[in-house]
């Protein structure tokens, strides 16, 4: 974890045994594919998992993510690019995205 915070690690490579519904796991697996320095909207995730109207449920799945740095829910933004809810607070989300080099509003 320390390597991530000093900028030497962009993607975690470790086995995950997450507990959640099939829907939550689909959302989390999609989040795992968002590269450092990039963002994806809730709507984009909904379309990727073939549930195009489930963008609010994507937010709930994100809220139930117990390993938020490893499964990078901070990389998920509103459809207009706005930084929306994050369990650690918007200021932390902004810091994490900035740390990873993402272009943010």
SULGI-V17441 format. One record per residue. RES is the residue in one letter. OMEGA is omega in radians with two decimals (* if undefined). Layout:
# SULGI-V17441
RES/OMEGA
RES/OMEGA
This chain:
# SULGI-V17441
X/-3.13
X/3.14
X/3.09
X/-3.04
X/3.05
X/3.04
X/-3.12
X/-3.10
X/-3.13
X/-3.12
X/3.12
X/3.12
X/-3.13
X/3.14
X/3.14
X/3.05
X/-3.08
X/3.06
X/3.13
X/3.09
X/3.08
X/3.11
X/3.14
X/-3.14
X/3.09
X/3.12
X/-3.11
X/3.10
X/3.09
X/3.10
X/3.13
X/-3.10
X/3.11
X/-3.10
X/3.04
X/-3.14
X/3.12
X/3.06
X/3.08
X/-3.14
X/3.07
X/3.12
X/3.11
X/3.10
X/3.13
X/3.12
X/-3.13
X/-3.14
X/3.07
X/3.06
X/-2.94
X/-3.14
X/-3.02
X/-3.06
X/3.09
X/3.09
X/3.06
X/3.10
X/3.12
X/3.09
X/3.11
X/3.14
X/-3.11
X/3.08
X/-3.09
X/3.12
X/-2.94
X/3.07
X/-3.14
X/3.00
X/-2.87
X/3.12
X/3.08
X/3.14
X/-3.14
X/-3.06
X/3.07
X/-3.08
X/3.12
X/3.13
X/3.12
X/3.05
X/-3.12
X/-3.02
X/3.07
X/-3.08
X/3.13
X/-3.13
X/-3.10
X/-3.13
X/3.09
X/3.11
X/3.13
X/3.13
X/-3.14
X/3.13
X/3.10
X/3.11
X/-3.13
X/3.10
X/3.13
X/3.00
X/-3.10
X/3.10
X/*
